[in-house]
Amino acid sequence: MPKKKNLILGVDIGGTKVEAGLVSAAGEVLVSQRLPMTARGSEKDGLKSVFAAIDALRDDPRARQAKAIGIAVPGWVDSNR
């Protein structure tokens, strides 16, 4: 089993899906969940899709050992909005 300090939660937010995974420092995907993205709703609806994908990993006890999170999104992010 990978060392606890080396586990990272990765989240890939796309226009049609959100995928969250627990990844080792070596890049091995240990567990992942892919759910539909709510692309036509409000920003809150989209964020709920992200939270749902992350929450779906909580059944795996290793997910609680993640020490960092990385998020990938398409396009530019405006930190002022």
Secondary structure as GFF3:
##gff-version 3
##sequence-region A 1 81
A	DSSP	three_ten_helix	4	6	.	.	.	ID=ss1
A	DSSP	beta_strand	8	13	.	.	.	ID=ss2
A	DSSP	beta_strand	17	23	.	.	.	ID=ss3
A	DSSP	beta_strand	29	36	.	.	.	ID=ss4
A	DSSP	alpha_helix	43	56	.	.	.	ID=ss5
A	DSSP	three_ten_helix	57	59	.	.	.	ID=ss6
A	DSSP	three_ten_helix	61	65	.	.	.	ID=ss7
A	DSSP	beta_strand	68	72	.	.	.	ID=ss8
###
